[in-house]
Amino acid sequence: MTVTSSSPTLWSRNFLLISAINFQLVLIFYFLVVVIVGYAVHELGASTAQAGLISGLFIIGTLLGRLLIAQFLQYLGYRTTLLLGLVGFLLSSGLYFIHAGVTFLLAVRMLHGFTMGIASTILGTLIAQTIPAARRGEGIGYYSMSSTLGTAIGPFLAIWMSLHVSYSVIFGLSSMLAFNCLACGVLIKLAPYIHANQKTISSLKTEKQPWFAQFLEPKALPIAWILLITATCYSGVLSFIHFYAQSLKLEEAASIFFLMYAIAILLSRPLTGKLVDRRGENVVMYPALLIFSVALLLLSQVQQAWMLLFCAGLLGLGFGNIQSVCQTIAVKSTSLQRMGLATSTFFIFLDAGLGFGPFILGKLLNFISYSQLYLASGVMALLCVGFYYVLHGKYTRVSSH
């Protein structure tokens, strides 16, 4: 299946619609992550452990949706799978209005994550097929900026609304955005021969592939392992930076930490995307891994507000670009027919790192300090330079133009 494109331009109708949906999905996810723990504790009487499970089940549901995406595509095709995912996401958003206890909310979070896993994986596949091949690095860089904006705006909006409005208004906004996602999804135009591709998808099962190839793309696994390690390192920042800042009495600077992170990504992505297309992924990936490592090492030594925010900017230049380049490598690694699985593989490893990383690193915090955690993460990120060379970098030649 290929998305219709009347011209080689990057900023096509479909590109804008797909990016708009992705932005709103990510915004809703981060918006509710911030809100849902307080809601579960204060409105439903959940324990702290239950609230943590309620928050984390969304990620587990998302992973399950991504793992099963190939089965949906085989029988339903891209358009129907996307619309079903968006309809499910909308219905799940509406279920938050029902006050039926902790167990019901756990089920809602699982279902909500499952539908987002399906919808967002299809979007990642469609965007890779929408972007002209010669501008894929640049295009995916711009597309992933929609996620960056969602991660920056979602938490700020959630905190502000939690202080000023009721939970019903908050859930109403998330439902409205989910409806808008569905409306944009309906407007996406696919090629008229989309159904012919269903036979191609079905035929993939007959190819000689490892047993797990119906869930993951083997050719995308090398870069996915790099993403998993770096995402796990970054998850320590995502989950514990506010606690670290409190221990340093830098709470005010921490409140705009992720805003600085997002600004660094927004400023660098247009340049790094074009560099990937013109000079190859190594030109961006090696510096990004080094910058990421330096950012974590410096973070372990922070004493002043300016240094904390400087590290936030470096993390944006580092991990922010690692993420988009890894996605570009994943979709370039395989055939058009298996691009959906390559995209799914990318997101599965990203979600696993960000979702399970805090649990693993949290266990380490029983034995080491926050500073030592970031120091260890910085060393691990530095080792990823060598891992990347062995798994992918040495097989990639730098373009001369």
C-alpha positions, -999 to +999 in steps of 0.1 A: +000+000+000+013+034-009-002+067+001-013+088-029+011+116-037+004+139-066+038+156-063+072+150-048+067+178-022+073+170+014+044+191+028+016+172+012-020+170+025-014+135+038+018+145+055+001+173+074-029+152+084-008+123+096+014+146+116-016+164+131-030+130+143+003+119+157+007+152+176-027+149+192-022+112+201+011+119+218-004+150+235-033+130+249-009+103+261+013+127+281-016+148+291-033+118+308-001+103+322+003+134+343-034+135+353-044+099+358-023+091+389-038+120+409-073+110+396-069+074+406-057+083+441-080+112+449-112+102+431-110+064+432-090+058+464-063+039+447-031+030+465+002+044+452+011+010+438-022+007+420-018+043+406+016+034+392+001+003+376-027+024+361-002+047+346+021+019+333-007-003+318-011+021+290+025+013+278+018-024+281-014-020+260+006+000+234+032-027+231+005-054+227-011-033+199+022-029+181+030-067+184-004-076+169-004-050+141+007-075+114-024-096+121-047-067+117-030-056+085-033-091+070-070-092+072-081-055+072-055-035+053-041-001+063-071+022+061-095+000+080-069-008+107-061+029+111-097+039+114-105+011+138-076+021+159-088+057+160-124+048+167-112+026+196-090+054+208-120+078+208-143+053+226-115+046+252-112+083+258-149+084+266-147+055+291-128+078+316-161+095+324-174+062+339-165+060+377-165+023+382-135+017+404-098+009+401-103-024+382-124-007+355-098+021+351-070-005+347-090-021+319-096+013+303-059+022+304-050-012+288-076-007+260-066+029+255-029+020+251-038-009+228-057+013+204-029+039+204-004+012+196-023+002+165-031+038+153+004+052+159+022+023+142+000+027+111+007+064+111+045+058+113+042+034+083+020+058+063+043+088+069+074+068+057+055+059+025+042+095+020+076+111+022+096+112-011+124+086-007+151+112-014+139+133+016+131+105+040+155+116+067+143+152+066+106+142+064+108+118+094+127+144+113+098+169+108+072+142+115+088+133+148+087+169+158+050+165+161+057+140+189+082+164+205+055+191+206+031+166+221+056+157+248+062+193+257+027+207+256+009+177+271+024+178+306+022+216+309-014+216+298-022+188+323-006+205+352-024+238+345-058+222+340-054+200+372-051+233+391-080+251+375-107+227+362-124+194+371-114+160+359-146+159+338-133+189+318-099+172+314-114+140+301-137+161+279-107+178+262-089+144+256-121+131+241-125+161+218-089+157+206-095+120+200-125+128+179-104+153+159-078+125+153-106+103+138-118+132+116-083+138+103-079+100+097-111+099+075-096+127+054-064+108+046-065+097+010-050+063+002-041+049-032-071+032-051-052-001-053-049-004-015-068-037-014-044-053-038-017-049-012-036-071+012-025-101-009+011-089-006+008-087+032-007-122+033+021-136+011+047-125+037+038-155+058+050-178+031+085-162+029+113-179+048+117-158+079+124-164+116+094-174+137+092-139+151+091-122+117+053-120+118+056-096+148+090-079+142+111-069+112+145-088+115+164-062+094+153-034+118+165-053+149+202-040+149+192-004+151+163-012+174+188-026+200+207+007+200+174+025+204+164+002+233+196+010+252+196+047+247+158+049+255+165+031+287+192+056+296+169+085+287+140+070+308+161+078+339+159+115+329+122+113+321+112+096+354+136+110+379+148+144+369+123+162+391+134+142+422+170+149+413+163+186+409+145+186+443+176+171+459+196+199+444+170+226+452+166+234+415+128+228+412+122+260+393+147+252+366+133+216+364+098+230+356+111+241+322+136+213+317+116+194+290+107+227+273+144+233+268+147+197+256+119+203+230+134+236+218+167+220+211+150+193+190+128+218+171+159+239+162+181+210+152+158+186+134+155+205+101+193+205+098+199+169+109+172+155+087+187+170+056+222+158+067+209+122+069+195+125+034+226+141+019+255+125+038+240+093+054+229+085+089+264+081+104+271+118+100+243+125+125+243+094+146+279+094+159+278+130+171+243+125+186+254+095+206+285+114+219+264+145+228+239+122+245+267+106+266+282+140+275+247+153+285+242+125+309+278+127+323+273+165+329+239+159+344+255+138+371+276+168+381+249+195+380+250+221+408+234+252+392+202+259+373+219+270+341+238+238+339+206+217+344+190+235+315+222+233+294+220+195+299+184+196+288+194+212+255+222+187+250+198+158+256+175+172+229+204+174+204+215+139+215+186+116+222+161+137+202+181+131+171+190+095+179+153+088+180+145+102+146+176+088+128+168+053+142+133+055+128+147+065+094+172+036+095+145+012+105+121+021+076+150+021+051+162-013+062+134-033+046+110-036+017+079-014+012+057-044+021+074-049+055+077-012+063+047-015+087+066-042+107+098-021+106+079+008+121+063-014+146+097-028+156+111+007+161+082+017+184+082-016+203+119-011+213+114+026+220+083+019+242+101-010+260+131+013+269+109+042+280+083+020+297+104-006+315+135+015+319+122+034+350+115+001+367+150-012+361+167+020+370+144+025+400+157-008+414+193+005+409+184+037+429+181+014+460+219+011+459+232+043+442+224+080+441+207+100+412+241+114+403+257+080+401+227+067+380+233+095+354+270+088+355+264+051+347+239+060+320+264+083+304+290+056+303+264+032+288+255+058+262+292+062+253+295+024+248+266+027+223+290+044+199+308+011+196+276-009+196+263+013+168+295+009+147+294-029+150+256-033+144+250-007+117+276+021+113+304+000+096+279-011+069+269+024+059+290+045+035+289+083+038+275+100+008+297+126-009+270+150-019 
